[in-house]
Amino acid sequence: MTLHSRPADAKKLIPGATGDWEVVIGMEVHAQVASRAKLFSGASTAFGGDPNDHVSLVDAAMPGMLPVINRECVAQAVRTGLGLKAEINLTSVFDRKNYFYPDLPQGYQISQFKQPIVGEGAVVVDLPDGESITVGIERLHLEQDAGKSIHDLSPTQSFVDLNRSGVALMEIVSRPDLRCSEEAKAYVTKLRTILRYLGTCDGDMEKGNLRADVNVSVRRPGEDLGTRCEIKNVNSIRFIGQAIEVEARRQIGILEDGGSIDQETRLFDPGKGETRSMRSKEEAHDYRYFPDPDLLPLVLEEPWVDALKSNLPELPDEKKARFISDYGLSAYDAGVLVAERESADYFEATAKGRDGKAAANFVINELFGRLHKDGKDLSTSPVSPEQVGSIIDLIAEGVISSKIAKDLFEIVFTEGGDPRAVVEERGMKQVTDTGAIEKLVDDIIAANPEKVAQVQAKPTMLGWFVGQAMKASGGKANPKALNEILKAKLGI
């Protein structure tokens, strides 16, 4: 059974005025290939250059200019296909996709149609509720990007910037296997993670380096697929979710009023929270695909593909499984840590030679929480894995308590320094001398006879005594020793 024919999940149905509806979603993700040069020219792909600064004669479609394939872009596409567990087609063909647009100087786009470089694959997506789904990949093909039209510099003229013209894109087409906006967001998040692990796309959606065309249709549960509408160029994961919700409800409203859905291309306006028609099926282009006469079929050799495969990095799914088995982490914690390659590497550097669960707990809760509070990420973290590891060691050795560790981490985060030296200099060692702890406990018991009677009748009140003792010790009393002494002295 293919996923898009799976039974409807009641939790993911959308209630309408006349009953429940199921949304069906397919994605076409455009990912800019991480490469210093463009797909068919040697022009730079660097972001942020002056308009038309990174344009070769090929990109500008000057007469007589011929495209030359960039070997690294091909390698990046193959690596991506391998990372998606997809079939690599040893022979593929570049086609001309003919349409007019002011920032498409050739009057056609070089793309791939019937014979793409990558065939069918799959992506396993973990959802927030713990469920996992497998999303089918239909194909991945290489194509060149268009330029950019600029309309807000003059009231009477439009300008064209060809810096993006000819930049290599991978179009990754999924099957219609997604059933709600949360699944779609999780899918794009996972796909972006895989691409970043592979180093084949930086996934920067703000720069337009990863964007999605979202195909949405609705149907009654169990019925055939409905008529789909395509929402073009959605450039954030949050907007993908919003666009799906808005478009699904628009279609449901039309169908429940007795209307029909026109197959069309639409744009999502996040400001107004609506999708707007861009062009209908009747006005859609006939692209008149045909093989590009300036480019021979692309033929790959099996040993070259095998060499690329052997040099792939450990990918998120494999890394997650290893973190669970080697470090004893929960699936949730492992998933959080492998979401970005940098966080997984940071955790491993911290956990080396230490208790994996303790390291994961500290990295996720203390470090990530503190970075988020300051609007930082790991690339700008003031605390190294060695410093975090040192704090974990001090806890494990009983030198400091977990509570003191939080204070120590804050000092190291804001002021820097070697955690062991900070503990010595500031007298932060926890009190493990049972004699000193006993004296604290005796003083508190003597001063609070009525509380003693209450705790003996209701042992859950022990926490009050713990709090008083911790306060009296400046938070330095060893919690385990303190609890044992309190229970013995109070007879509970």
Buried (B, 14 or more C-beta within 10 A) or exposed (E): EEBBEEEBBEEBBBEBEEEBBBBBBBBBBBBBBBBEBBBBBEBBBEBEBEBBEBBBEBBBBEEEBEBEBBEBBBBBBBBBBBBBBBBBBEEBBBBBBBEEEEBBBBEBBBBBBEBBBBBBBBBEBBBEEEEEBEBBBBBBBBBBBBBBEBEEEEEEEEBBBBBBBBBBBBBBBBBBBBBBBBBBBBBBBBBBBBBBBBBBBBBBBEEBBBBBBBBBBBBBBEEEEBBBBBBBEBBBBEBBBBBBBBBBBBBBEBBEEEEEBEBBBBBBEBEEEBBEEBEEEEEEEEBEBEBBEEBEEBEBEEEBBEEBBEEBEBBBBEBBBBBBEEBEBEBEBBBBBBBBBEBBBBBBBBBEEBBBBBBBBBBBEBBBEBBEEEEEEBEEBBBBBEBBBBBBBBBEEEBBBEBBBBBBBEBBBEEEEEBBEBBEEEEBBBBBEBEBBBEBBEEBBEEBEEBBEEBEEEEEBBEBBBEBBBEBBEBBBBBEBBBEBBBEBBEB
